[in-house]
Amino acid sequence: MGCVHGKCCGRFPKSSDGDPREFRDSGPYSAQRKQHILTERSLELVPVPSHSFNLEYTVLTQRGYYPDSPDKDNQDSFCVKTQLQGNPNIHFFGVFDGHGQFGTQCANLVKDRLVEVLADDPTLPDDPVEAYNSAFLTTNSELHSSVIDDTMSGTTAITVLVVGNTLYVANVGDSRAVIAVKDGNRIIAEDLSCDQTPFRKDEYERVKQSGARVLSVDQVEGLKDPSIQSWGDEESEGGDPPRLWVQNGMYPGTAFTRSVGDSTAEKIGVVATPEVSMVQLTPNHLFFVVASDGVFEFLSSQAVVNMAAKYSDPRDACAAIAGESYKLWLEHENRTDDITIIIVHIKGLSNSAGGATDGTDGSTNRAARRRRKGNSGSSFNSGSEVFRSVRSDSSEIQSCQLVLSMNRNPAIVVPSPTCQSPRNRMRVSGAIQPTTEAVGSAYTV
């Protein structure tokens, strides 16, 4: 969910297909040709030598179907960079979901600059949480001072930084990261991020204190009582969610409470400060998914993990998830959102793997634990070591057209636009409670 004038507006410029190389070839923040097809890179493998395991990953991005805006292109962007700071144990994965008239340019700038600022920070190996926090705020300031008009445009950002056998997940907005955990004969989806929307009591109270009016579109248009400040949950009220408005105007109408850019919404509490979580990987962690909210609008985290677990090849998993998301959008709406998915398989991690998380002296986890210890944020309530913080010469991946080889399932396709479940998670005191479900899987459980 973006701004009230966001994804479905037909007046917006074309957007990128997620290819970092094409962004630069066409100018740093220029619009790109439209893409109706699925795009992805072939399967990639990167080692994490400090703990003797590999990351096998792929990316898929697909433009949404906009019947009223046939020339509107994909505003999603992504970035994968391996070996940050030349360190073979530090790798970055990010998805950026632009919104507003200049959302494409915002997403492209943030996609490029966030990882660059992060990689240039000498404190990154020792204190990834502080480096993440600083990188988001610096990038936000750069966007504000750039030639891009971000008064009513911006981007969400969901990013995962792998530092040895530890994941650091920084989130701004309502895209999502989720990890699959083997538990006996089940594969459990555990959310690594928490959607930042007015449905969350803590976020609601924070933006209200900053002067925001929080109302659904029906409320702001006088069709429902604006004094009723209760909207149920995203499952029941996802069609007309609470949004943020200035006191005496019908703008900006953001359905998220954090983003990069959005300088008008920033005045009423929409901030670029990320929420950062940390996961210490174990052999029971099978893979993680980083995706834009177009995936999770009608699919729960558990449903996405269930689908991904059925395929040994993450390219097939990406295609299946994108196809199901696309189909569900068209069953509920006359359009779809843009969809971007990164799936990263964790290969060969064992309990015996040792060493520092970053190839240095092992101080990374100590610094992160010291940071969390003095933090007021609650910890995620899950089976993994997941923690939440409320303060929060690299190689690149480029996209290419999806080609299903003969030894993969050719039936995984995105449905035609001519054919026409919301989120299922529980929170306990702001912490995420994982759902559990047995699932048919390509993994041995």
N, C-alpha and C positions, 0 to 999 in steps of 0.2 A: 504494500500500500504506500503510495507516494503522497504528493500534495493533491488537493482536491481538483486542481487543473492539470494533474500530472500525466500519467502514462497514456490516458485515452484521448488526449488532445491532439487534434490533427494539425495544428499550426507549428509543430516543433520541427527543428531541422533534423536531417539524417544523422544517424549515430553509428558508432563503430561496431565491427563484428567481433571485437575482443582481441584482435591481433596486434600486439605491441609494435611489431615491425611496421605494419601498415599505418599505424598512428603516426609514426615518425616520418615515414616516407611522404605522407600527405601534408606534413606540417604538424606541429605539436598538438594542436587542439582542433583540428579541422574535422568536419563531418565526413562520414564515409558512405560508400555505396551501400544500398540496402541489401539485406540477406534474408531470403525466405527459407534457405536450407539449413540443416544442421551443420555446424562447423566444429571441428575438433582437431587436435594433434594426435599423431600416432602415439602408441603407448611408450612412455618414458620410464627410465629406471635411474635412480640416483642413490648412491650408497651413503650410509651414515657410519663411517669407520670407527668412531669412538665407541660404538656399542654393537658393531658387527651386524647391522641389519640394513635392509634396503627399503626405499620408498618407490613403489610402482604407481604411476599416476597418469591421468588423462584429463582433458578438458573438453567440454561441449558447450556451445552457446547457440541459441536459436532466437531469431527475431520473433516477436509476438505477431499475432494476426489481428490487424486493425482494419475492419471493412470500411470504416468511415475515413480512414487515413492510409490509403494504399501506398503512399510514398514514405510513410514513417518507418524509420529503421530501428534497429536494436540499440537501446540506450545502456544495456549492460556492458560492462568491461571486466577484464580479468588480468591478473598478473601472476606468473610463477617465476621466481628467481631462485636458483640454487647457488650454494656456496657464497653466501653473503660475506663480505669482507675477506674473500678468498678462503674462508673457513669451510672445509668439506662437511662439517657437521651442522651447519646452519642453513636452513632452507625456508622460503617464504611462498605462501599460497594466498591469494586474495581475490575476492569478487566485489565489484563496485556497481551499484545500481543507481544510475543517474535519474533525475526527475526535474521537471520544469522545462522552460523554454530552452535553457542552455545546459540541460542536464548532461548531454553528451560531452560537452567540453569540460564540465566539472568532473565527471567520472574519469575522463582521460588524464586530466592534470593530476588528480588524486592518485590514480593508478600508477602514474610515473613517479610522482614526487614522494609519496609516502614511503615506498621501499628504498628510494635513494636517500632520504633523510635518515631512515632507520639504519641503512648500511653505513652511513657516514658517522654514526654515533659511536665513539670509542667505548662507551659504557655498555654497549649491547651485549657482549658475552657475559659480563658480570651482573648486569641488572636489566634483563629484557623488559620487565614491567615498566620501569621508569623510562627506558628508551622508547617503548611503544607509546606511552602517554605523551612524551615530548614530541614524537614524530607526528602524531595526530594533530596536536595543537599547532605545531609549526606549519604543517601542510594546510591547515585551515586558514591560518594567517596569510600564507602565500596565495591561496585562492582568493581571499578577500581583496588583496592588493594587486591581483593580476588584471589583465584586460577583460577577463570574463565577467559578465554581469551575473553575480550570484545572489542578487537581492531576493529573487523568488525561485532560484534553482540551486541544486546541490546534488549530493550523492550519499548513499549509505555505503558502509564498508564492513565486510566481514573477512577477517584475515587470520591465518594460522602460521605461526612461526615455529618451526621445528628446530630445537636446540639440543642436539644429542638425542636422548630418550625422553625429552620433555616437550610438550606442546604448550605454547602460549597463544591464547586465542583472544584477539582484540576485536570488539564489536562496537559499531556505531550505526544504529538504525534497526531495521526489521528483516534483514537477510539472516542467514543462520548457518551454524556449523554443528554437526552431530557426529558422534563416534559410535562405532559398533563394538560391543563387548560380548565375548563368549561367556556364557554362564550355564554350565552343564550342557543340556541339549537345546538351550535357547540362545538366541542372539538378541541382545538388548540394545535399544537406542538410547544413548545418553546425550542430552543437549550440551554442547560446549559453550553456547551463547544463550542469552535471554533477550527475546524481542523487546525493544524499547518503544513502547506505545503507551497511550493514556489508559489502556486497560490495566496496566500495572499501577497499583496504588502508590508505590514510592515515586514513580515517574509522574503520575498525575499530580501528586502533592507538590513535587518540585517545580513543575511548570506553572502551577497555579500561584505559587509564591513568587514567581517571576512575572506575574501579570497576565498570563494567558487565560482566555476563556476556553473552556473545554466543552464542546458541543458536537453532536452529530449534524450532518447536513440537514436532516429533517428538523432538528431543533433550531438551527440557525435560520432556517427558512420559515419558522413559525408553525410547522406542521405537528410538532411535538413540544411538550412542556420543557422549556430550557432549565427549569429549576430542579428537574430530576437528574441528579448527577450520578447515575448508575446505569451502566450499559451491559450488564451481564458479562459475558466473556467473548473471546474471539470466535468461538464455535457458533454461538447463537446470534451474535451481532456483527459478524464480519462483513455483512453487506452494507451496513451504514455505521461505520466505527466512529468513536469519538475523535474529534480533530481539534487542532489548536488554532485559535483566532485572536487577533488583536482586539482590544476592548471596544473600539468603535468602528469596526470594519469587518467585511466578510473576506478576509484574507489572513494568513496564507493558506489555512486549511490543511496543515500537515497531519497525517495520521501516525507519524513517528515523533519521538521526543528527542532524538539525537541524530545528527547528520554532520557532514562536512559541507561547508557553504551555507546557503540559506540565511543570509545576513539579516533579513527581516525577521524571520522566525527566531533567530538568535536573541533578539530583544525580548522575547517572551519565553525564554528558557530552553530553546533547542540548542544543545551544546555539542561540541565535537570531542568532548572528553570520552574516551572509550571505557567500556567495562572489560576488564582483562581476567581471563580464567587460565588456570594452569592444570595440566594433566601429566602425571608421571606414567609413561607407557609401560605396559606389562605384556607378556605373551598373549594374554586374553584380548588385547585390543587388536581388532582385525583390520579395520579401515576407517577413514573418516571422510565426510562429505562436507564440502563448502559450496553453498548455493544461494542464489538470489531468491527473493520472496515469491517469485513466480512459481517456484517449485512447491512451496509450502502453503500456498493459498488454499489448496484442497487436499493436500497430502500431509499426514502427520509425520513427525520425525521417524516414528517406528515403521510406518508404511514405506518410507524412503529407504530405510535400512533393510527392511525385508526384501524389497525389490533388488537392491544392490547385492545382497547376499546370495541371490539366486544365480549370479553370473560370476564365473572365475575371471572373465576379462572385463575390466572396468569400462571399456568402451561400450560393450553391450549393455552394461548396467546404466551408463549415462543415457544411452539412446532409449532404453525402456522407461526410465524415470521421466525423461523429457516427453516421450510419447504419451504416457499416462497423465502427466500434468496438463499437457495440451488438450487431451481428450476431455478431462474433467472441467477445464476452463470453458470449453465449448458446450458442455452439458449445462453449465450454470449461467454463462454469459454469452453475448454475441461477439466476444473478442477474447484474446488471450494476452497474458503479460509476456514480456521477454523472459527467457529462461537461460540461466547459466549454471553449470554444474562442474565442480572439480571433485573427482574421487581419487583418494590416495590410499593404496593398499600398503599395509605394514608387513614386510616380509622378513622372516628369519630372526625376529627378536626373541631372545631367550633370557631366562632368569640369570644365567651365568655371565651375560654380557656386562662388562664393567667399564670403568673409566669415567672421566669427567664428561659432563653433558656437552661441553663445547670444545674439548680438546685442550683445555688449559688446566687450571688447578682444582676444578670442581666447585668453584665459588658461586656459580650461577644459582643453584638451588638454595644455597645459604642466603644469598642476597634476596631472592624472591621470598623466602620464608620470613626473613626479617621484615620485609615490606608488608607482608600479609599480617604478621603478628600485630603490627600497630594500626591495622586497618579496621574500620567500623563495618565493612561489608561482611555478609554472612557467607558461609561456605556452601557449595553445592552439596546436596544430600544425595550421594550416589555411591555405587559400588567401587568407583575408581577414586584415586587420589585427585579430586578435582577441587580447585579453590577459586574463589571469586574475589576480585578486587574492584571496588566501585570508584577508586580514584584511577583511579586508573594508572673484483673482477668476476661478476655474477653471470650466469647463463640465463636465458629467457626462453619462455615457451611461446610459440606462435600457433595460431589456429590454422587448420586446413580443412578441406571438405571431408565429410564423413564418408568412408568407404568401408563397407562390411565385407570382410574376406570370406572365402568359400567355407572356411572351417568355423565361421561364426554364424549366428542366427540371422538369416536374411529377412525374417518376419518382423524384426524390431524396426518399426517405422513410425514416423509422426503422422497422425491422421490428417486427412485433407481438411482445409478450412470449411468445406461445404457441409461437413457433418457437424452437427451441433452436439470434502470431508475435513472439513476444516481441522485446525490444529488440535492435537490431542496430547496435552501435557498437563501435569499437575505441579503446582508450586506449594511448598510448605515454608511459610515465613520468608517468602521471596526466593527461596532456593528451589531448584528444579528437581522434581522427583521423576526418575526414569520410568517409562512404561516397559512392561515385559510381555513377551509373546514368543511362542514357539514358531519356527519358520523353516520351510524347506530351503536348503542352502547349498551353495557350491562348496561351502566349508565343511570340514569334518568336525562335528560338535558332539 
